[in-house]
Each structure stands twice: as structure tokens, then as C-alpha cells.
Amino acid sequence: CPACGGAIGGTGLSAAPVRLRCPFRHGHGQPRAFLLRPTRGSFLSGYDGDSDLHVGITNSQGVVYSYDQAGVHRDGSGWEQCLSIPLLQPAVWELLQHWDNLLQEFSQGEAWLPHRYDEQEHNCYTFALAFINHLLSTQGQQPLSKGEFTERFVIPHSRRASRYLTLHHQLTHSDFYIVPLPQDQ
């Protein structure tokens, strides 16, 4: 046991009575995805469920494009613990090839200049959803409203994360020891 040093038994931690897959991913390792993280801090340390969230879109190399009052950012770090929603199926070959160029071009549009930012109406979520809808239009598909996208894609991931965070909080304030397992287990 990592807490008391006692023997766990022949099966080790991999056979612990409860194993939960962490819903949070290293965002820079999630190509072509919609990412969601707390604006300040991280989900596992200090997030209270009411704090603001920030969203971004990754390119094929894991660089995160996001928008705030300073304009569009291209981050190679800072998104190490976030919810990740994949945006492309591997079968969409044409879009896979042009994703980075489309995202770069889109992010340079006048709509994303710093002075246009509005915390309620023209923000990081607006930026990400507008890019998604831009992609959908190039494929001849109907755009998604904020409510539709949130309901279909964000809420299912958020529910899993909320349950995980609730349990994580309860366990860290009890006599339990949480051991992070490698991502592939």
C-alpha cells in the first residue's frame, strides 16, 4: 500500500476493487479535438464546478487554438488536463489533410480580433463552434446551434467528468489512496 507500506497481495494495484478511467486527457496529445478545461487551475485541483471554463480546438499536432479578450492563441502547453471531444472520424480523409490550414485560416478572420471579444456573446465557445460549423458547411451539412452541440457532445463528457470529480473529491478527503495508473491501462 502506498499509504501505509503494507503488502497489497499477489495481484497488485491493477486488481484493486475499484478502477476508474480518468476522463481528463493531455490535450496536446489529442489531434483535431474540441477541448474543455477550467480557465484557472485544473479539474483535479481546485475546480469547484462553478468556475469559468475555457475551450479550444487542436490542430493535427496538438497545438490548441483558443480565443479570449487578447484574441486567438496558439498554445503548445497549458492544456495538459482537459476534456477532449474528438471532432473527426479517420474516414474523412479530405478534411484530415486540410485541417491545419482550415484552422489557421479561420483563426485569422476579422471576427476573432481582440476588440470583438465579449464574455457572454462572442467568446471561446463561439470561436470553437463557429469553426466546427465552418467545417460542417464545407461538407454540405447543417450547422449546429450552441444548444445542439452542447447537448450532443459536451454534456455526455461533462457528466462523466462530474461523477469522476465528485468521487475524486470524496476519496481525497477520506482514508483512501488514489493511485494514477498509466493511460493505457
Accessible surface in RSA format (square Angstrom, percent):
REM  Atomic radii and reference values for relative SASA: ProtOr
REM  Chains: A
REM  Algorithm: Lee & Richards
REM  Probe-radius: 1.40
REM  Slices: 20
REM RES _ NUM      All-atoms   Total-Side   Main-Chain    Non-polar    All polar
REM                ABS   REL    ABS   REL    ABS   REL    ABS   REL    ABS   REL
RES CYS A   1    50.83  38.4  36.24  40.4  14.59  34.3  15.16  38.4  35.67  38.5
RES PRO A   2    69.91  51.0  29.44  26.8  40.47 147.1  42.82  35.4  27.09 168.4
RES ALA A   3    73.13  67.2  34.30  52.9  38.83  88.3  40.34  56.8  32.79  86.9
RES CYS A   4   103.96  78.6  64.27  71.7  39.69  93.3  47.55 120.5  56.41  60.8
RES GLY A   5    67.95  83.8   0.00   N/A  67.95  83.8  35.14  96.4  32.81  73.5
RES GLY A   6    33.82  41.7   0.00   N/A  33.82  41.7  31.12  85.4   2.70   6.0
RES ALA A   7   109.25 100.5  62.76  96.9  46.50 105.8  73.30 103.2  35.96  95.2
RES ILE A   8    82.73  47.1  47.81  35.6  34.92  84.2  53.11  38.2  29.62  80.4
RES GLY A   9    51.52  63.5   0.00   N/A  51.52  63.5  34.20  93.9  17.31  38.8
RES GLY A  10    91.37 112.7   0.00   N/A  91.37 112.7  43.83 120.3  47.54 106.5
RES THR A  11    96.01  68.3  78.39  79.5  17.62  42.0  68.74  92.3  27.27  41.2
RES GLY A  12    27.88  34.4   0.00   N/A  27.88  34.4  25.97  71.3   1.91   4.3
RES LEU A  13    62.68  34.9  54.95  39.3   7.72  19.4  55.11  38.7   7.56  20.4
RES SER A  14    60.72  51.3  49.82  66.5  10.91  25.1  27.46  58.5  33.27  46.6
RES ALA A  15    57.98  53.3  27.52  42.5  30.46  69.3  36.51  51.4  21.48  56.9
RES ALA A  16    38.09  35.0  22.67  35.0  15.42  35.1  28.59  40.3   9.50  25.2
RES PRO A  17   137.33 100.1  96.74  88.2  40.58 147.5 109.22  90.2  28.10 174.7
RES VAL A  18   104.83  69.0  82.78  74.9  22.05  53.1  86.17  74.9  18.66  50.6
RES ARG A  19   106.82  44.8  74.12  37.8  32.69  77.8  35.66  48.7  71.16  43.1
RES LEU A  20    95.27  53.1  66.91  47.9  28.35  71.3  69.30  48.7  25.96  69.9
RES ARG A  21   156.44  65.7 128.42  65.5  28.02  66.7  72.45  99.0  84.00  50.9
RES CYS A  22    35.59  26.9  31.27  34.9   4.33  10.2  20.88  52.9  14.71  15.9
RES PRO A  23    25.88  18.9   9.66   8.8  16.22  59.0  18.35  15.1   7.53  46.8
RES PHE A  24     6.38   3.2   2.07   1.3   4.31  11.2   2.44   1.5   3.94  11.3
RES ARG A  25    46.76  19.6  45.18  23.0   1.58   3.8  19.23  26.3  27.54  16.7
RES HIS A  26    92.57  50.6  87.92  61.1   4.65  11.9  68.75  70.9  23.82  27.7
RES GLY A  27     0.00   0.0   0.00   N/A   0.00   0.0   0.00   0.0   0.00   0.0
RES HIS A  28    26.58  14.5  14.89  10.3  11.69  29.9  15.23  15.7  11.35  13.2
RES GLY A  29    50.15  61.8   0.00   N/A  50.15  61.8  31.42  86.2  18.73  41.9
RES GLN A  30    47.35  26.5  46.20  33.8   1.15   2.7   1.90   4.0  45.45  34.5
RES PRO A  31    65.90  48.0  54.57  49.7  11.33  41.2  54.57  45.1  11.33  70.4
RES ARG A  32    50.80  21.3  49.77  25.4   1.03   2.5   3.82   5.2  46.98  28.5
RES ALA A  33     1.54   1.4   1.54   2.4   0.00   0.0   1.54   2.2   0.00   0.0
RES PHE A  34     0.35   0.2   0.30   0.2   0.05   0.1   0.30   0.2   0.05   0.1
RES LEU A  35     0.00   0.0   0.00   0.0   0.00   0.0   0.00   0.0   0.00   0.0
RES LEU A  36     9.46   5.3   9.46   6.8   0.00   0.0   9.46   6.6   0.00   0.0
RES ARG A  37    42.99  18.1  42.99  21.9   0.00   0.0   5.60   7.7  37.40  22.7
RES PRO A  38     0.57   0.4   0.57   0.5   0.00   0.0   0.57   0.5   0.00   0.0
RES THR A  39    57.20  40.7  42.07  42.6  15.14  36.1  39.06  52.5  18.15  27.4
RES ARG A  40   192.81  81.0 175.00  89.2  17.81  42.4  78.69 107.5 114.13  69.2
RES GLY A  41    65.31  80.5   0.00   N/A  65.31  80.5  36.36  99.8  28.95  64.8
RES SER A  42    26.49  22.4  25.33  33.8   1.16   2.7  20.97  44.6   5.53   7.7
RES PHE A  43     9.88   4.9   6.53   4.0   3.34   8.7   6.53   4.0   3.34   9.6
RES LEU A  44    56.30  31.4  36.93  26.4  19.36  48.7  38.14  26.8  18.16  48.9
RES SER A  45    76.16  64.4  61.03  81.4  15.13  34.8  50.34 107.2  25.82  36.2
RES GLY A  46    77.87  96.0   0.00   N/A  77.87  96.0  42.25 115.9  35.62  79.8
RES TYR A  47    46.25  21.6  18.62  10.6  27.63  71.9  13.79  10.4  32.46  40.0
RES ASP A  48    97.40  68.2  64.68  64.4  32.72  77.4  40.53  95.4  56.87  56.7
RES GLY A  49    49.89  61.5   0.00   N/A  49.89  61.5  24.45  67.1  25.44  57.0
RES ASP A  50   131.96  92.4 100.61 100.1  31.35  74.1  31.36  73.8 100.60 100.3
RES SER A  51    52.26  44.2  35.91  47.9  16.35  37.7  27.57  58.7  24.69  34.6
RES ASP A  52    89.10  62.4  79.19  78.8   9.90  23.4  19.71  46.4  69.39  69.2
RES LEU A  53    67.98  37.9  46.29  33.1  21.69  54.5  46.29  32.5  21.69  58.4
RES HIS A  54    20.72  11.3  20.72  14.4   0.00   0.0   6.90   7.1  13.83  16.1
RES VAL A  55     3.45   2.3   3.45   3.1   0.00   0.0   3.45   3.0   0.00   0.0
RES GLY A  56     0.00   0.0   0.00   N/A   0.00   0.0   0.00   0.0   0.00   0.0
RES ILE A  57     0.00   0.0   0.00   0.0   0.00   0.0   0.00   0.0   0.00   0.0
RES THR A  58     0.00   0.0   0.00   0.0   0.00   0.0   0.00   0.0   0.00   0.0
RES ASN A  59    15.48  10.7  15.48  15.0   0.00   0.0   0.48   1.1  15.01  14.5
RES SER A  60    25.55  21.6  11.36  15.2  14.19  32.7   6.52  13.9  19.03  26.7
RES GLN A  61   140.81  78.7 112.43  82.2  28.38  67.6  43.08  91.7  97.72  74.1
RES GLY A  62     2.22   2.7   0.00   N/A   2.22   2.7   1.43   3.9   0.80   1.8
RES VAL A  63    45.34  29.8  45.18  40.9   0.16   0.4  45.34  39.4   0.00   0.0
RES VAL A  64     0.00   0.0   0.00   0.0   0.00   0.0   0.00   0.0   0.00   0.0
RES TYR A  65    12.50   5.8  12.50   7.1   0.00   0.0   0.00   0.0  12.50  15.4
RES SER A  66     1.13   1.0   1.12   1.5   0.01   0.0   0.01   0.0   1.12   1.6
RES TYR A  67     0.19   0.1   0.00   0.0   0.19   0.5   0.00   0.0   0.19   0.2
RES ASP A  68    32.94  23.1  32.94  32.8   0.00   0.0   7.37  17.3  25.58  25.5
RES GLN A  69   123.22  68.9 111.47  81.5  11.76  28.0  47.92 102.0  75.30  57.1
RES ALA A  70    66.67  61.3  40.42  62.4  26.26  59.7  47.35  66.7  19.32  51.2
RES GLY A  71     2.94   3.6   0.00   N/A   2.94   3.6   2.94   8.1   0.00   0.0
RES VAL A  72    28.99  19.1   6.35   5.7  22.64  54.6   6.35   5.5  22.64  61.4
RES HIS A  73    59.55  32.5  55.70  38.7   3.85   9.8  37.90  39.1  21.65  25.2
RES ARG A  74   103.35  43.4  73.40  37.4  29.95  71.3  38.55  52.7  64.80  39.3
RES ASP A  75    38.87  27.2  35.85  35.7   3.02   7.1   6.26  14.7  32.61  32.5
RES GLY A  76    60.64  74.8   0.00   N/A  60.64  74.8  28.49  78.2  32.15  72.0
RES SER A  77    77.01  65.1  68.60  91.6   8.41  19.4  32.08  68.3  44.93  62.9
RES GLY A  78    42.58  52.5   0.00   N/A  42.58  52.5  29.35  80.5  13.23  29.6
RES TRP A  79     0.72   0.3   0.49   0.2   0.23   0.5   0.24   0.1   0.48   0.8
RES GLU A  80    80.34  46.1  68.55  51.9  11.79  28.1  44.79  86.6  35.55  29.0
RES GLN A  81    48.72  27.2  42.18  30.8   6.54  15.6  17.44  37.1  31.28  23.7
RES CYS A  82     0.00   0.0   0.00   0.0   0.00   0.0   0.00   0.0   0.00   0.0
RES LEU A  83     4.14   2.3   4.01   2.9   0.12   0.3   4.01   2.8   0.12   0.3
RES SER A  84    11.81  10.0   2.61   3.5   9.20  21.2   1.89   4.0   9.92  13.9
RES ILE A  85     3.90   2.2   3.90   2.9   0.00   0.0   3.90   2.8   0.00   0.0
RES PRO A  86    91.90  67.0  76.42  69.7  15.47  56.2  76.57  63.2  15.32  95.2
RES LEU A  87    40.90  22.8  11.85   8.5  29.05  73.0  15.89  11.2  25.01  67.3
RES LEU A  88    28.89  16.1  10.81   7.7  18.07  45.4  12.08   8.5  16.80  45.2
RES GLN A  89   126.74  70.9 125.62  91.8   1.12   2.7  45.09  96.0  81.64  61.9
RES PRO A  90   109.20  79.6  97.48  88.9  11.72  42.6 100.11  82.7   9.09  56.5
RES ALA A  91    95.64  87.9  60.79  93.8  34.85  79.3  73.16 103.0  22.47  59.5
RES VAL A  92    44.11  29.0  38.16  34.5   5.95  14.3  44.11  38.3   0.00   0.0
RES TRP A  93   167.15  67.1 165.09  79.9   2.06   4.8 142.63  76.0  24.52  39.8
RES GLU A  94   120.15  69.0 117.53  88.9   2.62   6.2  59.37 114.8  60.77  49.6
RES LEU A  95    12.43   6.9  11.69   8.4   0.74   1.9  12.07   8.5   0.36   1.0
RES LEU A  96    33.27  18.5  26.13  18.7   7.13  17.9  26.13  18.4   7.13  19.2
RES GLN A  97    96.73  54.1  67.67  49.5  29.06  69.2  19.55  41.6  77.17  58.5
RES HIS A  98    79.08  43.2  78.89  54.8   0.20   0.5  56.51  58.2  22.57  26.3
RES TRP A  99     0.29   0.1   0.24   0.1   0.05   0.1   0.24   0.1   0.05   0.1
RES ASP A 100    49.86  34.9  46.44  46.2   3.42   8.1  28.32  66.7  21.54  21.5
RES ASN A 101    96.99  66.9  94.48  91.3   2.51   6.0  18.33  44.1  78.66  76.0
RES LEU A 102    36.02  20.1  35.58  25.5   0.44   1.1  35.66  25.0   0.35   1.0
RES LEU A 103     0.00   0.0   0.00   0.0   0.00   0.0   0.00   0.0   0.00   0.0
RES GLN A 104    58.90  32.9  58.90  43.0   0.00   0.0  34.85  74.2  24.05  18.2
RES GLU A 105   124.29  71.4 113.22  85.7  11.07  26.4  40.96  79.2  83.32  68.0
RES PHE A 106    35.17  17.6  23.85  14.8  11.31  29.4  33.77  20.5   1.40   4.0
RES SER A 107     4.74   4.0   0.00   0.0   4.74  10.9   0.00   0.0   4.74   6.6
RES GLN A 108   115.80  64.8  85.64  62.6  30.16  71.8  33.99  72.4  81.81  62.0
RES GLY A 109    29.99  37.0   0.00   N/A  29.99  37.0  28.50  78.2   1.49   3.3
RES GLU A 110   121.98  70.0 116.09  87.8   5.89  14.0  41.88  81.0  80.10  65.4
RES ALA A 111    38.87  35.7  35.39  54.6   3.48   7.9  35.67  50.2   3.20   8.5
RES TRP A 112    15.18   6.1  10.87   5.3   4.32  10.1   8.48   4.5   6.71  10.9
RES LEU A 113    71.47  39.8  71.27  51.0   0.20   0.5  71.47  50.2   0.00   0.0
RES PRO A 114    63.95  46.6  58.53  53.4   5.42  19.7  58.74  48.5   5.21  32.4
RES HIS A 115   140.22  76.6 104.07  72.3  36.15  92.5  89.36  92.1  50.87  59.2
RES ARG A 116   108.50  45.6  92.71  47.3  15.79  37.6  25.94  35.4  82.56  50.0
RES TYR A 117    55.82  26.1  35.12  20.0  20.69  53.8  15.18  11.4  40.63  50.1
RES ASP A 118    64.47  45.2  60.97  60.7   3.49   8.3  19.63  46.2  44.83  44.7
RES GLU A 119   111.25  63.9  99.04  74.9  12.21  29.1  32.39  62.6  78.86  64.4
RES GLN A 120   129.28  72.3 115.68  84.5  13.60  32.4  46.11  98.2  83.17  63.1
RES GLU A 121   137.44  78.9 119.44  90.4  18.00  42.9  48.85  94.5  88.59  72.3
RES HIS A 122    39.66  21.7  39.66  27.6   0.00   0.0  26.74  27.6  12.92  15.0
RES ASN A 123    18.06  12.5  18.06  17.5   0.00   0.0   3.86   9.3  14.20  13.7
RES CYS A 124    14.44  10.9  14.38  16.0   0.06   0.1   0.57   1.4  13.87  15.0
RES TYR A 125    28.57  13.3  28.55  16.2   0.02   0.0  28.55  21.5   0.02   0.0
RES THR A 126    41.54  29.5  35.19  35.7   6.35  15.1  32.91  44.2   8.64  13.1
RES PHE A 127     0.07   0.0   0.07   0.0   0.00   0.0   0.07   0.0   0.00   0.0
RES ALA A 128     0.00   0.0   0.00   0.0   0.00   0.0   0.00   0.0   0.00   0.0
RES LEU A 129    16.68   9.3  16.68  11.9   0.00   0.0  16.68  11.7   0.00   0.0
RES ALA A 130    32.64  30.0  22.53  34.8  10.11  23.0  28.76  40.5   3.88  10.3
RES PHE A 131     0.00   0.0   0.00   0.0   0.00   0.0   0.00   0.0   0.00   0.0
RES ILE A 132    12.07   6.9  12.01   8.9   0.06   0.1  12.01   8.6   0.06   0.2
RES ASN A 133    28.59  19.7  25.96  25.1   2.63   6.3  12.75  30.7  15.83  15.3
RES HIS A 134    69.83  38.2  63.45  44.1   6.38  16.3  45.33  46.7  24.50  28.5
RES LEU A 135     9.65   5.4   9.65   6.9   0.00   0.0   9.65   6.8   0.00   0.0
RES LEU A 136    28.76  16.0  28.76  20.6   0.00   0.0  28.76  20.2   0.00   0.0
RES SER A 137    70.61  59.7  50.82  67.8  19.79  45.6  40.82  86.9  29.80  41.7
RES THR A 138    77.62  55.2  36.87  37.4  40.74  97.1  45.50  61.1  32.12  48.6
RES GLN A 139    72.32  40.4  40.69  29.7  31.63  75.3  28.00  59.6  44.32  33.6
RES GLY A 140    71.08  87.7   0.00   N/A  71.08  87.7  37.11 101.8  33.97  76.1
RES GLN A 141    93.58  52.3  82.83  60.5  10.75  25.6  30.25  64.4  63.33  48.0
RES GLN A 142   148.92  83.3 139.65 102.1   9.27  22.1  59.50 126.6  89.42  67.8
RES PRO A 143    82.00  59.8  70.06  63.9  11.94  43.4  70.19  58.0  11.81  73.4
RES LEU A 144    22.44  12.5  18.64  13.3   3.80   9.6  19.34  13.6   3.10   8.3
RES SER A 145    60.98  51.5  48.80  65.1  12.18  28.1  51.08 108.8   9.90  13.9
RES LYS A 146   111.01  54.2 106.17  65.1   4.85  11.5  71.99  64.8  39.03  41.6
RES GLY A 147    48.10  59.3   0.00   N/A  48.10  59.3  39.15 107.4   8.96  20.1
RES GLU A 148    82.62  47.4  76.58  57.9   6.04  14.4  34.60  66.9  48.02  39.2
RES PHE A 149     2.07   1.0   2.07   1.3   0.00   0.0   2.07   1.3   0.00   0.0
RES THR A 150    37.64  26.8  37.64  38.2   0.00   0.0  33.74  45.3   3.90   5.9
RES GLU A 151   106.29  61.0  99.65  75.4   6.64  15.8  39.17  75.8  67.12  54.8
RES ARG A 152   143.30  60.2 121.00  61.7  22.30  53.1  49.11  67.1  94.20  57.1
RES PHE A 153    64.21  32.1  62.32  38.6   1.89   4.9  64.13  38.9   0.08   0.2
RES VAL A 154    11.76   7.7  11.75  10.6   0.01   0.0  11.75  10.2   0.01   0.0
RES ILE A 155    46.82  26.6  46.82  34.9   0.00   0.0  46.82  33.7   0.00   0.0
RES PRO A 156    48.53  35.4  43.33  39.5   5.20  18.9  47.23  39.0   1.30   8.1
RES HIS A 157    44.12  24.1  43.27  30.1   0.85   2.2  32.40  33.4  11.72  13.6
RES SER A 158    37.94  32.1  34.03  45.4   3.91   9.0  29.60  63.0   8.33  11.7
RES ARG A 159   136.06  57.1 132.51  67.6   3.54   8.4  43.62  59.6  92.44  56.0
RES ARG A 160   118.01  49.5 113.59  57.9   4.43  10.5  49.66  67.9  68.35  41.4
RES ALA A 161     3.91   3.6   3.91   6.0   0.00   0.0   3.91   5.5   0.00   0.0
RES SER A 162    62.06  52.4  57.53  76.8   4.53  10.4  27.14  57.8  34.91  48.9
RES ARG A 163   152.66  64.1 143.88  73.3   8.78  20.9  77.55 106.0  75.10  45.5
RES TYR A 164    36.12  16.9  31.81  18.1   4.31  11.2  15.83  11.9  20.29  25.0
RES LEU A 165    30.93  17.2  28.24  20.2   2.70   6.8  28.50  20.0   2.44   6.6
RES THR A 166    74.25  52.8  67.70  68.6   6.55  15.6  51.70  69.4  22.55  34.1
RES LEU A 167    58.55  32.6  57.64  41.2   0.90   2.3  58.31  41.0   0.23   0.6
RES HIS A 168    34.35  18.8  31.59  22.0   2.77   7.1  16.50  17.0  17.85  20.8
RES HIS A 169   109.60  59.9 107.84  75.0   1.76   4.5  66.66  68.7  42.94  50.0
RES GLN A 170   102.21  57.2  96.57  70.6   5.65  13.4  36.25  77.2  65.97  50.0
RES LEU A 171    43.87  24.4  43.87  31.4   0.00   0.0  43.87  30.8   0.00   0.0
RES THR A 172    69.17  49.2  37.56  38.1  31.61  75.3  38.12  51.2  31.05  46.9
RES HIS A 173   133.65  73.0  96.94  67.4  36.71  93.9  77.20  79.6  56.45  65.7
RES SER A 174    56.41  47.7  33.53  44.7  22.89  52.7  19.33  41.2  37.08  51.9
RES ASP A 175   152.32 106.7 118.94 118.4  33.38  78.9  43.61 102.6 108.72 108.4
RES PHE A 176   134.13  67.1 110.65  68.5  23.47  61.1 116.84  70.8  17.28  49.5
RES TYR A 177   127.24  59.4  98.56  56.1  28.68  74.6  57.72  43.4  69.52  85.7
RES ILE A 178    59.74  34.0  40.65  30.3  19.08  46.0  44.04  31.7  15.70  42.6
RES VAL A 179    48.45  31.9  30.73  27.8  17.72  42.7  30.88  26.8  17.57  47.7
RES PRO A 180   120.24  87.6  96.27  87.8  23.97  87.1 105.32  87.0  14.92  92.7
RES LEU A 181    62.47  34.8  38.87  27.8  23.61  59.3  39.59  27.8  22.88  61.6
RES PRO A 182    79.10  57.6  63.78  58.1  15.32  55.7  76.28  63.0   2.82  17.5
RES GLN A 183   117.54  65.7 104.76  76.6  12.78  30.4  66.76 142.1  50.78  38.5
RES ASP A 184   133.22  93.3  91.54  91.1  41.68  98.6  51.32 120.8  81.90  81.7
RES GLN A 185   107.55  60.1  67.82  49.6  39.73  94.6  42.38  90.2  65.17  49.4
END  Absolute sums over single chains surface
CHAIN  1 A    11177.0       8515.3       2661.7       6156.6       5020.4
END  Absolute sums over all chains
TOTAL         11177.0       8515.3       2661.7       6156.6       5020.4
